[in-house]
Amino acid sequence: MHALILKGTLLLLTLLLSTTTTFAKFDAKTAAAVDAAIAGEHRGAEDKARDKYRLPRQTLEFFGFRSDMTVLEIWPGGGWYTQILADALSADGKLYAAQYDVNGPFGFQRSLFGKFLSMLAATPKIYRDVTVTFLDLPYQLEVAPPASIDMALTFRSVHNWVERPFGGGKFAVLPFSAMYDSLKPGGVLGVVDHRWPDPETEDPLSMNGYVSKERTIKLAETAGFELIGESNILRNPKDTRDHPSGVWTLPPSFALGEKDREKYEAIGESDRFVLKFKKPAK
């Protein structure tokens, strides 16, 4: 009986260790750089208001971010994370930002790209060394020089890569391959997205904005990555995922406008998974 209990305990511990990673605490210099970036005056009040949902310090710490790294951010959109990454890396590191194609076919891409460029131009002291590249599926995949990146990051992009406008999943592995090629051996990939809890019931085209971590893991592993950890720091049990306009019903989008706004404010931003992968060392 005791042997069975011990065996079961060991199995549970093995499963836990295989799906979680201990936080590698920031070194003092990185901690100071990240904290200063998060508190920086270049970040507006609306962006800072989202910190309680996106937990940038804890998320970057989980991924093992350092202020002396060369980092690649895939599809930064309007630049919410770029504000933090560029500032934290400005003294000792380097940031590549792989945006939508300059002539992206969708209005929201052109709008966000324009906003992003305006942000870079407004504060050259922080953004002057950011290198802007492009990820356009399936054509433009050279997001950074091969094997030059210490860490690649993408936030809430995977669900886009399986949507119908971007190929309906046909090209979804390509961004992972592009990040894999850009990373040094042993480099880290960090992924955050809106969590759909059951891969058996998820929308294959992710038109509600949610994607399962299982599908995301499969895409990353197909590109060659190894899963080395996950975190529940962005879990939100209030998110029921049955919203009339999908994930965009929730803040910050509020797709329904003022209708039931207090209800969705009380839920907060979406439930999200946080996955950490590694490019195997050669």
FIKENU-55517 format. One record per residue: x, y, z of N, C-alpha, C, O in turn; residue number from 1. Coordinates in steps of 0.2 Angstrom, whole numbers, plus 2048, in hexadecimal, padded with zeros to 3 digits. Example, Ala and Ser with C-alpha at 12.3 -4.5 7.8 and 13.67 -1.06 7.14 Angstrom:
BEGIN
NODE  n_u  n_v  n_w  ca_u  ca_v  ca_w  c_u  c_v  c_w  o_u  o_v  o_w  num
NODE  842  7E4  827   83E   7EA   827  842  7F0  827  847  7EF  82A    1
NODE  840  7F5  823   844   7FB   824  840  800  827  843  806  828    2
REM end
This chain:
BEGIN
NODE  n_u  n_v  n_w  ca_u  ca_v  ca_w  c_u  c_v  c_w  o_u  o_v  o_w  num
NODE  804  7FA  800   800   800   800  804  806  800  803  80B  7FC    1
NODE  809  806  805   80E   80C   805  812  80D  7FE  813  812  7FC    2
NODE  814  807  7FB   817   807   7F5  813  80B  7F0  816  80E  7EC    3
NODE  80D  809  7F0   808   80C   7EA  807  813  7EB  807  817  7E7    4
NODE  807  815  7F2   806   81C   7F3  80C  820  7F1  80C  825  7EE    5
NODE  812  81D  7F3   818   820   7F1  819  821  7E9  81B  826  7E7    6
NODE  817  81B  7E6   818   81B   7DF  813  821  7DC  815  824  7D7    7
NODE  80D  821  7DE   808   826   7DC  80B  82D  7DD  80A  832  7D9    8
NODE  80E  82E  7E3   811   835   7E5  816  837  7E0  817  83D  7DE    9
NODE  81B  832  7DF   820   833   7DA  81E  835  7D3  821  839  7D0   10
NODE  818  831  7D1   816   833   7CA  813  83A  7CA  814  83D  7C5   11
NODE  80F  83C  7CF   80C   842   7CF  812  848  7CF  811  84D  7CB   12
NODE  817  847  7D3   81D   84B   7D3  820  84C  7CC  822  851  7CA   13
NODE  820  846  7C9   823   846   7C2  81F  84A  7BD  822  84E  7B9   14
NODE  818  849  7BE   814   84D   7B9  814  854  7BA  814  858  7B6   15
NODE  815  856  7C1   815   85D   7C3  81B  860  7C0  81B  866  7BD   16
NODE  821  85D  7C1   827   85F   7BF  828  860  7B7  82B  864  7B5   17
NODE  824  85C  7B4   824   85C   7AC  820  861  7A9  821  863  7A3   18
NODE  81C  864  7AD   817   86A   7AB  818  870  7AE  814  875  7AD   19
NODE  81D  871  7B3   81E   877   7B6  825  879  7B6  82A  874  7B6   20
NODE  827  87F  7B7   82E   881   7B7  82F  886  7BD  82B  88A  7BE   21
NODE  834  885  7C1   835   889   7C6  837  890  7C4  83B  891  7BF   22
NODE  834  895  7C7   836   89C   7C4  83E  89D  7C5  840  89C  7CB   23
NODE  841  89F  7C0   848   8A1   7C1  848  8A9  7C2  846  8AD  7BE   24
NODE  84A  8AA  7C8   849   8B1   7CB  84E  8B6  7C6  853  8B4  7C5   25
NODE  84B  8BC  7C5   84F   8C1   7C2  856  8C2  7C6  856  8C2  7CC   26
NODE  85B  8C3  7C2   861   8C6   7C5  85F  8CD  7C7  85B  8D0  7C4   27
NODE  863  8D0  7CB   862   8D7   7CE  861  8DC  7C8  85D  8E1  7C8   28
NODE  866  8DC  7C3   866   8E1   7BE  860  8E0  7B9  85D  8E5  7B7   29
NODE  85E  8DA  7B8   858   8D9   7B4  851  8DB  7B8  84D  8DE  7B5   30
NODE  851  8D9  7BE   84B   8DB   7C2  84B  8E3  7C2  845  8E6  7C1   31
NODE  850  8E7  7C3   850   8EE   7C3  84E  8F0  7BC  84A  8F5  7BB   32
NODE  850  8ED  7B6   84E   8EF   7B0  847  8EE  7AE  844  8F3  7AB   33
NODE  845  8E8  7B0   83E   8E7   7AF  839  8EB  7B3  834  8EE  7B0   34
NODE  83A  8EC  7B9   836   8F0   7BD  836  8F7  7BB  831  8FB  7BB   35
NODE  83C  8FA  7B9   83C   901   7B6  838  901  7B0  834  906  7AE   36
NODE  838  8FC  7AB   835   8FC   7A5  82D  8FC  7A6  829  900  7A3   37
NODE  82B  8F8  7AB   824   8F7   7AC  821  8FE  7AF  81B  900  7AE   38
NODE  825  901  7B3   823   908   7B6  824  90E  7B2  823  913  7B4   39
NODE  827  90D  7AC   82A   912   7A8  824  917  7A6  81E  915  7A5   40
NODE  826  91D  7A5   821   922   7A3  81F  921  79C  81A  924  799   41
NODE  823  91E  798   821   91C   791  81B  918  790  818  917  78B   42
NODE  819  915  795   813   910   795  80D  914  798  80E  918  79D   43
NODE  808  914  794   802   918   796  7FE  915  79B  7FF  90F  79D   44
NODE  7F9  919  79E   7F5   916   7A4  7F1  910  7A2  7F0  90B  7A6   45
NODE  7EF  910  79B   7EB   90A   799  7EF  904  799  7EC  8FE  79B   46
NODE  7F5  904  797   7F9   8FF   796  7FB  8FC  79D  7FB  8F6  79E   47
NODE  7FD  901  7A2   7FE   8FF   7A8  7F8  8FC  7AC  7F9  8F7  7B0   48
NODE  7F2  8FE  7AA   7EC   8FB   7AD  7EC  8F3  7AC  7E8  8F0  7B0   49
NODE  7EF  8F1  7A7   7EE   8EA   7A5  7F4  8E6  7A8  7F3  8E0  7A8   50
NODE  7F8  8E9  7AC   7FE   8E5   7AF  7FB  8E0  7B4  7FE  8DA  7B5   51
NODE  7F5  8E1  7B7   7F2   8DD   7BC  7F0  8D6  7B9  7EF  8D1  7BC   52
NODE  7EE  8D7  7B2   7EC   8D1   7AF  7F2  8CD  7AB  7F2  8C7  7AB   53
NODE  7F6  8D1  7A8   7FC   8CE   7A4  802  8CC  7A8  806  8C8  7A6   54
NODE  803  8CF  7AE   808   8CD   7B3  80F  8CD  7AF  812  8C8  7AF   55
NODE  811  8D2  7AC   817   8D2   7A8  81D  8D0  7AC  821  8CC  7A9   56
NODE  81E  8D3  7B2   824   8D1   7B5  824  8C9  7B7  82A  8C6  7B6   57
NODE  81F  8C7  7B9   81F   8C0   7BB  81F  8BB  7B5  823  8B6  7B5   58
NODE  81C  8BD  7AF   81D   8B9   7A9  824  8B9  7A6  826  8B4  7A5   59
NODE  827  8BF  7A6   82E   8BF   7A4  833  8BB  7A8  837  8B8  7A6   60
NODE  831  8BC  7AF   836   8B8   7B3  835  8B1  7B2  83A  8AD  7B3   61
NODE  82F  8AE  7B1   82E   8A7   7B0  831  8A5  7AA  834  89F  7AA   62
NODE  831  8A9  7A5   835   8A7   79E  83C  8A7  79F  840  8A4  79B   63
NODE  83F  8AA  7A4   846   8AB   7A5  849  8B1  7A2  84F  8B0  7A0   64
NODE  845  8B6  7A0   848   8BC   79D  84E  8BF  7A1  84E  8BF  7A7   65
NODE  853  8C1  79D   858   8C5   7A0  859  8CC  79C  858  8CC  796   66
NODE  85B  8D1  79F   85C   8D7   79B  862  8D8  797  862  8DD  793   67
NODE  866  8D3  797   86B   8D3   792  86A  8CE  78C  86F  8CC  788   68
NODE  864  8CC  78B   863   8C7   786  861  8CA  77F  860  8D0  77F   69
NODE  862  8C6  77A   85F   8C8   773  858  8C5  773  858  8BF  773   70
NODE  853  8C9  772   84C   8C6   773  848  8C8  76C  849  8CD  769   71
NODE  844  8C3  76A   840   8C4   765  838  8C4  767  836  8BF  76A   72
NODE  835  8C9  765   82D   8C9   767  82A  8C8  760  82B  8CC  75C   73
NODE  825  8C3  760   822   8C2   75A  81B  8C5  75A  817  8C4  75F   74
NODE  819  8C9  755   812   8CC   754  811  8D0  75B  80C  8CF  75E   75
NODE  815  8D6  75C   814   8DA   762  80D  8DE  761  80C  8E1  766   76
NODE  80A  8DE  75C   804   8E2   75B  805  8EA  75D  80A  8ED  759   77
NODE  801  8EC  761   802   8F4   763  808  8F5  767  80A  8FB  768   78
NODE  80B  8F0  76A   812   8F0   76E  811  8F0  775  815  8F3  779   79
NODE  80C  8ED  778   80B   8ED   77F  811  8EA  783  814  8ED  787   80
NODE  813  8E4  780   819   8E1   783  820  8E4  781  825  8E4  784   81
NODE  820  8E7  77B   826   8EA   778  828  8F0  77D  82E  8F1  77E   82
NODE  823  8F4  77F   825   8F9   784  829  8F7  78A  82E  8FA  78C   83
NODE  828  8F1  78C   82C   8EE   792  832  8EB  790  837  8EC  792   84
NODE  832  8E7  78A   837   8E4   788  83D  8E8  786  843  8E8  787   85
NODE  83B  8ED  781   840   8F2   77E  843  8F6  784  849  8F7  784   86
NODE  840  8F8  789   843   8FC   78E  847  8F8  792  84D  8FA  794   87
NODE  845  8F2  794   849   8ED   798  84F  8EB  795  854  8EA  798   88
NODE  84F  8EB  78E   855   8E8   78B  859  8EE  788  85F  8ED  785   89
NODE  857  8F4  789   85B   8FA   786  862  8FB  787  866  8FD  783   90
NODE  864  8F9  78D   86B   8FA   790  870  8F4  78D  875  8F6  78B   91
NODE  86D  8EE  78E   872   8E9   78D  870  8E3  788  873  8DF  787   92
NODE  869  8E4  786   867   8DF   782  865  8E1  77B  867  8E6  779   93
NODE  860  8DD  777   85E   8DF   771  857  8DC  76F  856  8D6  772   94
NODE  853  8E0  76C   84C   8DE   76B  84B  8DE  763  84C  8E3  760   95
NODE  849  8D8  761   846   8D8   75A  83E  8D7  75B  83C  8D3  75F   96
NODE  83A  8DB  757   833   8DB   757  831  8D9  750  831  8DD  74B   97
NODE  82E  8D3  74F   82C   8D0   749  824  8D2  748  820  8CF  74B   98
NODE  823  8D7  745   81C   8DA   744  819  8D7  73E  81B  8D2  73A   99
NODE  812  8D9  73D   80F   8D7   737  812  8DA  731  816  8DE  732  100
NODE  811  8D7  72B   814   8DA   725  811  8E1  724  80C  8E3  726  101
NODE  816  8E5  722   815   8EC   721  80E  8EE  71D  80B  8F3  71E  102
NODE  80D  8E9  718   807   8EA   714  802  8E4  716  7FF  8E1  711  103
NODE  801  8E3  71C   7FD   8DE   71F  7F6  8DE  71C  7F3  8E4  71B  104
NODE  7F2  8D9  71A   7EC   8D9   717  7E6  8DB  71B  7E1  8DD  718  105
NODE  7E7  8DB  721   7E1   8DD   726  7E2  8E4  729  7E8  8E6  72B  106
NODE  7DD  8E7  72A   7DD   8EE   72C  7E0  8EE  733  7E3  8F3  735  107
NODE  7DE  8EA  738   7E0   8EA   73F  7E8  8E9  73F  7EB  8EC  743  108
NODE  7EB  8E5  73A   7F2   8E5   73A  7F5  8EB  738  7FA  8ED  73B  109
NODE  7F3  8EF  733   7F6   8F5   731  7F5  8FA  736  7F9  8FE  738  110
NODE  7EF  8FA  73A   7EE   8FF   73F  7F3  8FE  745  7F6  902  748  111
NODE  7F3  8F7  747   7F8   8F6   74D  7FF  8F7  74B  803  8FA  74F  112
NODE  801  8F6  744   808   8F7   742  809  8FF  742  80F  901  744  113
NODE  805  903  740   805   90A   740  806  90C  747  80A  911  749  114
NODE  802  90A  74C   802   90C   753  809  90A  756  80C  90D  75A  115
NODE  80C  904  754   812   901   756  818  906  754  81C  908  758  116
NODE  818  908  74E   81D   90C   74B  81D  913  74E  822  916  750  117
NODE  817  916  750   816   91C   753  819  91C  75A  81C  920  75C  118
NODE  818  916  75D   81A   915   764  822  915  764  825  918  768  119
NODE  825  912  75F   82C   911   75F  82F  918  75E  834  91A  760  120
NODE  82C  91C  759   82E   923   757  82E  928  75D  832  92C  75E  121
NODE  829  927  761   827   92B   767  82C  92C  76C  82E  931  770  122
NODE  830  926  76D   835   925   773  83B  922  770  83C  91C  772  123
NODE  83F  926  76C   845   922   769  84A  920  76E  84E  91C  76D  124
NODE  84A  923  774   84F   921   779  84E  91A  77B  853  917  77C  125
NODE  848  918  77B   847   911   77D  847  90C  777  849  907  777  126
NODE  844  90F  771   843   90A   76B  848  90A  766  847  907  761  127
NODE  84D  90F  766   851   910   760  855  90A  75E  856  909  758  128
NODE  856  905  763   85A   8FF   761  855  8F9  75F  858  8F3  75E  129
NODE  84F  8FA  75F   84A   8F4   75E  84A  8F3  756  84A  8F8  752  130
NODE  84C  8ED  754   84C   8EB   74D  845  8E8  74B  843  8E3  74E  131
NODE  841  8EB  747   83B   8E9   745  83C  8E4  73F  83E  8E6  739  132
NODE  839  8DE  73F   839   8DA   73A  831  8D8  738  82D  8DB  73B  133
NODE  830  8D3  734   829   8D1   732  828  8CA  732  82D  8C6  730  134
NODE  822  8C8  735   820   8C1   734  819  8C1  730  814  8C3  733  135
NODE  81A  8BF  72A   814   8BF   726  813  8B7  723  817  8B5  71F  136
NODE  80D  8B4  726   80C   8AD   724  809  8AD  71D  804  8B0  71B  137
NODE  80C  8A8  719   811   8A4   71A  818  8A6  716  81C  8A2  715  138
NODE  818  8AD  715   81D   8AF   710  824  8B2  714  829  8AF  712  139
NODE  823  8B6  719   828   8B9   71C  82A  8B6  723  826  8B7  727  140
NODE  82F  8B2  723   830   8AE   729  837  8B0  72C  839  8AD  732  141
NODE  83B  8B4  729   842   8B6   72C  841  8BB  731  842  8C1  730  142
NODE  83F  8B9  737   83E   8BE   73D  844  8C1  740  843  8C6  744  143
NODE  849  8BD  740   850   8C0   743  855  8BB  740  854  8B6  73D  144
NODE  85C  8BD  741   861   8B9   73E  861  8B2  741  85F  8B2  747  145
NODE  863  8AD  73D   862   8A6   740  867  8A6  746  86C  8A8  746  146
NODE  864  8A2  74B   868   8A0   751  86B  8A6  754  871  8A6  757  147
NODE  867  8AC  755   86A   8B2   758  866  8B4  75E  868  8B8  761  148
NODE  861  8B0  75F   85C   8B3   765  85D  8AE  76B  85D  8A8  76A  149
NODE  85D  8B2  771   85D   8AE   777  856  8AC  779  854  8A7  77C  150
NODE  851  8B0  778   84A   8AF   77A  845  8B2  775  846  8B8  773  151
NODE  840  8AE  773   83B   8B0   76F  834  8B0  773  833  8AC  777  152
NODE  830  8B5  772   82A   8B6   775  824  8B8  771  825  8BB  76C  153
NODE  81E  8B5  772   818   8B7   76E  812  8B6  773  811  8B1  777  154
NODE  80F  8BC  773   809   8BC   778  803  8BD  774  802  8C2  770  155
NODE  7FE  8B8  775   7F7   8B8   772  7F8  8B8  76A  7F4  8BC  767  156
NODE  7FC  8B4  767   7FD   8B4   760  7FB  8AD  75D  7F8  8AD  757  157
NODE  7FB  8A8  761   7FA   8A1   75E  7F3  8A0  75C  7F2  89D  756  158
NODE  7EE  8A3  75F   7E7   8A2   75D  7E6  8A6  756  7E2  8A4  752  159
NODE  7EA  8AB  755   7EA   8AE   74E  7EC  8A9  749  7EA  8A9  743  160
NODE  7F2  8A6  74A   7F5   8A2   745  7F1  89C  743  7F2  898  73E  161
NODE  7EB  89A  747   7E7   895   745  7E0  897  742  7DC  893  740  162
NODE  7DF  89E  742   7D9   8A1   73F  7D9  8A0  738  7DE  8A0  735  163
NODE  7D3  8A1  735   7D2   8A0   72E  7D6  8A6  72A  7D9  8A4  725  164
NODE  7D6  8AC  72C   7D9   8B1   728  7E1  8B0  728  7E4  8B3  723  165
NODE  7E4  8AC  72C   7EB   8AA   72C  7EC  8A3  72A  7F2  8A1  72B  166
NODE  7E8  8A0  726   7E9   89A   723  7E5  894  727  7E6  88E  725  167
NODE  7E1  896  72C   7DD   890   72F  7E1  88B  732  7DF  885  733  168
NODE  7E7  88C  735   7EC   887   738  7F1  884  733  7F5  881  735  169
NODE  7F0  885  72D   7F4   882   728  7FB  885  728  800  881  727  170
NODE  7FC  88B  72B   803   88E   72B  805  88F  733  80A  892  734  171
NODE  801  88C  737   802   88E   73E  809  88C  741  80B  88F  746  172
NODE  80C  887  73E   812   884   741  818  889  73E  81D  889  741  173
NODE  817  88D  739   81C   891   736  81F  896  73B  825  897  73B  174
NODE  81B  89A  73F   81E   89F   744  822  89B  749  827  89E  74B  175
NODE  820  895  74B   824   891   750  82B  88F  74C  830  890  750  176
NODE  82B  88D  746   831   88C   743  835  892  742  83B  891  742  177
NODE  832  898  740   836   89E   740  839  8A0  746  83F  8A2  746  178
NODE  836  89F  74C   839   8A0   752  83E  89B  754  844  89D  757  179
NODE  83D  895  752   842   890   753  848  891  750  84E  891  752  180
NODE  848  893  749   84E   895   745  852  89B  748  858  89B  747  181
NODE  84E  8A0  74B   851   8A6   74D  855  8A5  754  859  8A8  756  182
NODE  853  8A0  758   855   89E   75E  85C  89B  75E  85D  897  75A  183
NODE  860  89D  763   866   899   764  865  892  767  85F  891  76A  184
NODE  869  88D  766   868   887   769  867  888  771  86B  88B  774  185
NODE  862  885  774   861   886   77B  85D  88C  77D  85B  88E  782  186
NODE  85B  890  777   857   896   778  850  894  77A  84E  88F  77A  187
NODE  84D  899  77D   846   898   780  841  89C  77C  842  8A1  77A  188
NODE  83B  899  77C   835   89B   779  82F  89C  77E  82E  897  781  189
NODE  82D  8A2  77F   827   8A3   784  821  8A4  780  821  8A9  77B  190
NODE  81B  8A1  781   815   8A2   77E  80F  8A3  783  80F  89F  788  191
NODE  80B  8A8  782   805   8A9   786  7FF  8AA  781  800  8AD  77B  192
NODE  7FA  8A7  783   7F4   8A8   77E  7ED  8A6  783  7EE  8A4  788  193
NODE  7E8  8A8  780   7E1   8A7   783  7E0  8A0  783  7E0  89C  77E  194
NODE  7DF  89D  789   7DE   896   78A  7D7  893  788  7D2  895  78B  195
NODE  7D7  88E  784   7D1   88A   783  7D3  883  787  7D8  880  785  196
NODE  7CE  881  78C   7D1   87C   790  7D0  875  78D  7D4  870  790  197
NODE  7CD  874  788   7CC   86D   786  7CD  86D  77E  7C9  86F  77A  198
NODE  7D3  869  77C   7D4   869   775  7CF  865  771  7CF  866  76B  199
NODE  7CB  861  774   7C6   85E   770  7C0  862  76E  7BC  861  769  200
NODE  7BF  868  772   7B9   86C   770  7BB  873  76E  7B7  877  76C  201
NODE  7C2  874  76D   7C4   87B   76A  7C2  87C  763  7C1  877  75F  202
NODE  7C0  882  761   7BF   884   75A  7C6  883  756  7CB  887  758  203
NODE  7C6  87F  751   7CC   87E   74E  7CF  884  74A  7D4  885  749  204
NODE  7CA  889  749   7CC   88F   746  7CD  895  74B  7CE  89B  749  205
NODE  7CC  893  751   7CD   898   757  7C9  89F  756  7CC  8A4  757  206
NODE  7C3  89F  753   7C0   8A5   752  7BD  8A8  758  7BB  8AE  758  207
NODE  7BD  8A5  75E   7BC   8A8   764  7C2  8AB  767  7C1  8AE  76D  208
NODE  7C8  8AA  764   7CE   8AD   767  7D1  8A8  76C  7D7  8AA  76F  209
NODE  7CF  8A2  76E   7D2   89E   772  7D5  898  76F  7D3  896  769  210
NODE  7DA  895  772   7DE   890   76F  7E0  88B  775  7E2  88E  77A  211
NODE  7E1  885  774   7E3   880   779  7EA  880  77A  7EE  881  775  212
NODE  7ED  87F  780   7F4   87F   781  7F6  878  77D  7FC  878  77B  213
NODE  7F2  873  77D   7F4   86D   77A  7F6  86E  772  7FB  86B  770  214
NODE  7F2  872  76F   7F3   873   768  7F9  877  767  7FD  876  762  215
NODE  7FA  87C  76C   800   881   76B  806  87D  76C  80B  87D  769  216
NODE  806  878  771   80C   874   773  80E  870  76D  813  86F  76B  217
NODE  808  86D  769   80A   869   764  80D  86C  75E  811  86A  75B  218
NODE  80B  873  75D   80E   877   758  815  878  759  819  878  755  219
NODE  816  87A  75F   81D   87B   761  822  875  761  827  876  75E  220
NODE  81F  870  763   823   869   763  824  867  75B  829  865  75A  221
NODE  81F  869  757   820   867   750  826  86B  74D  82A  869  749  222
NODE  827  871  74F   82C   875   74D  833  873  750  838  876  74E  223
NODE  833  86F  755   839   86D   758  83A  86F  75F  83F  86D  762  224
NODE  836  873  762   836   875   769  835  86F  76E  831  86B  76D  225
NODE  838  870  774   836   86C   77A  833  870  77F  835  876  781  226
NODE  82D  86E  782   829   871   787  82D  870  78E  82F  86A  78F  227
NODE  82F  875  791   833   875   797  82F  878  79D  832  877  7A3  228
NODE  829  87B  79C   825   87D   7A2  81F  881  7A0  81F  883  79A  229
NODE  81B  881  7A5   815   885   7A4  813  889  7AB  815  886  7B0  230
NODE  80F  88E  7AA   80E   892   7B0  806  893  7B0  803  895  7AB  231
NODE  803  894  7B6   7FC   896   7B7  7FB  89D  7B9  7F6  89F  7BC  232
NODE  801  8A1  7B8   800   8A8   7BB  7FB  8AC  7B8  7F9  8B1  7BB  233
NODE  7F9  8AA  7B2   7F4   8AE   7AE  7ED  8AB  7AE  7E9  8AC  7A9  234
NODE  7EC  8A6  7B2   7E6   8A2   7B2  7E1  8A7  7B5  7E2  8AA  7BA  235
NODE  7DB  8A7  7B2   7D5   8AB   7B4  7CF  8A6  7B4  7CC  8A5  7AF  236
NODE  7CD  8A3  7BA   7C7   89F   7BA  7C1  8A2  7B9  7BC  89F  7B8  237
NODE  7C0  8A9  7B9   7BA   8AC   7B8  7B8  8AC  7B0  7B3  8AE  7AE  238
NODE  7BD  8AB  7AC   7BC   8AB   7A5  7B9  8A4  7A3  7BC  89F  7A3  239
NODE  7B2  8A5  7A1   7AE   89F   79F  7AF  89D  798  7AD  898  795  240
NODE  7B2  8A2  794   7B3   8A1   78D  7AD  8A0  788  7AD  89F  782  241
NODE  7A7  8A2  78B   7A1   8A1   787  79E  8A8  785  798  8A9  786  242
NODE  7A2  8AD  784   7A0   8B4   783  79E  8B5  77C  7A0  8B2  777  243
NODE  799  8BA  77B   796   8BA   774  79A  8BC  76F  799  8BA  769  244
NODE  7A0  8C0  770   7A5   8C2   76B  7AB  8BF  76D  7B1  8C2  76B  245
NODE  7AB  8B9  76F   7B2   8B6   771  7B6  8B9  776  7B3  8BD  77A  246
NODE  7BC  8B8  776   7C1   8BB   77B  7C1  8C3  77A  7C2  8C6  77F  247
NODE  7BF  8C5  775   7BF   8CD   774  7B9  8D0  777  7B9  8D6  778  248
NODE  7B4  8CC  77A   7AF   8CF   77F  7B2  8D2  785  7B0  8D6  788  249
NODE  7B8  8CE  787   7BB   8D0   78D  7BF  8D6  78D  7C1  8D8  787  250
NODE  7C1  8D9  792   7C6   8DF   792  7CD  8DC  78F  7CE  8D6  790  251
NODE  7D1  8E0  78B   7D0   8E7   78A  7CC  8E9  784  7CA  8EF  783  252
NODE  7C9  8E4  780   7C6   8E5   77A  7BF  8E8  77B  7BC  8ED  778  253
NODE  7BB  8E5  780   7B4   8E6   781  7B0  8E7  77A  7AD  8EC  779  254
NODE  7B0  8E1  777   7AD   8E1   770  7A5  8E3  770  7A3  8E5  76B  255
NODE  7A2  8E2  776   79B   8E4   776  79A  8EB  778  794  8ED  779  256
NODE  79F  8EF  779   79F   8F6   77B  79C  8F6  782  7A0  8F3  787  257
NODE  797  8FA  784   795   8FB   78A  790  8F6  78D  78F  8F6  793  258
NODE  78E  8F1  788   789   8EC   78A  78D  8E7  78F  792  8E4  78D  259
NODE  78A  8E6  795   78D   8E2   79A  794  8E3  79C  798  8DF  79E  260
NODE  796  8E9  79B   79D   8EB   79C  79F  8E9  7A3  7A5  8E7  7A4  261
NODE  79B  8EB  7A8   79D   8E9   7AF  79E  8E2  7B0  7A3  8E0  7B4  262
NODE  79A  8DE  7AD   79B   8D7   7AD  7A1  8D4  7AB  7A5  8D0  7AE  263
NODE  7A3  8D7  7A5   7AA   8D5   7A2  7B0  8D8  7A5  7B5  8D5  7A6  264
NODE  7AF  8DE  7A8   7B4   8E1   7AC  7B6  8DC  7B2  7BB  8DC  7B5  265
NODE  7B0  8DA  7B5   7B1   8D5   7BB  7B4  8CF  7BA  7B8  8CC  7BE  266
NODE  7B4  8CC  7B4   7B7   8C6   7B1  7BF  8C8  7B0  7C3  8C4  7B2  267
NODE  7C0  8CE  7AD   7C7   8CF   7AC  7C9  8CD  7A5  7C5  8CA  7A1  268
NODE  7D0  8CD  7A4   7D2   8CA   79E  7D2  8C3  79E  7D1  8C0  7A3  269
NODE  7D3  8C0  798   7D2   8B9   797  7D7  8B4  79B  7DC  8B6  79E  270
NODE  7D5  8AE  79C   7D9   8A9   79F  7DE  8A7  79A  7DC  8A6  794  271
NODE  7E4  8A7  79C   7EA   8A6   797  7EF  8A0  799  7F0  89F  79F  272
NODE  7F1  89C  795   7F7   898   796  7FE  89B  795  7FE  8A0  791  273
NODE  803  899  799   809   89C   798  80E  896  797  80F  892  79C  274
NODE  811  895  791   815   88F   790  81C  891  78E  81E  896  78B  275
NODE  821  88D  791   828   88E   790  82B  888  78C  82B  883  78E  276
NODE  82E  88A  786   831   885   782  839  886  782  83B  88C  783  277
NODE  83D  881  77F   844   882   77E  846  87F  777  843  87A  775  278
NODE  84A  882  774   84D   87F   76E  853  87B  770  857  87D  774  279
NODE  853  874  76F   858   870   771  85F  872  770  860  875  76A  280
NODE  863  872  774   86A   873   773  86D  86E  76F  86C  868  76F  281
NODE  871  870  76A   874   86B   765  87A  868  768  87E  864  764  282
REM end
